[in-house]
Amino acid sequence: MYFGAIGYNLAQLISENTGVELSGYNLALSSDNVRKVFSDHGDEAIEALRGQRAIQESDFLLARDVITSPDSVVLSETTRDGKPVLEFSKHTGDRFVAITVVSDKHMDLSILTMYAGKRKGDLATALDKQVSNNTPEATSGTVPTESIPEYAAHGSQKKPSNQI
């Protein structure tokens, strides 16, 4: 699916924020990546464990808006086969993120995946509550096993219609 050509203003925004030049490129979404999005971010129970909500069909219409008028666009540290990966995000009630890859061969900015985070309130744990280290995040190696002691002894306290 082609959403249209990347317009001048969007290309400027991307260039200023990432250094990637996309004038003359198209925004695209392949059927394989639609399947990938649902596979990776379509299960409500799994996404809830990540502090996110599951991606729904209607979110694919939202992806265009997230990319064409993002709150932020950054160049990811990761690449896909040596190609730049851009992360677009926008607060749409939830924080919505679209991950894209630049294809010079086809002159496309292709959506790879998307996810939507739930708005979070105060995530601080009360001092008298102990949280288990046995969570999906902890078992995936992202959470250290060490605890921080309660007291540290050494410290104190106008555009053409085909452009998007």
Secondary structure by P-SEA (a helix, b strand, c coil): cccccccaaaaaaaaaccccccccccccccaaaaaaaaaccccaaaaaaacbbbbccccccaaaaaaacccbbbbbccccccbbbbbbbbbcccbbbbbbbbbcccccccccccccccccccccccccbbbbcccccccccccccccccccccccccccccccc
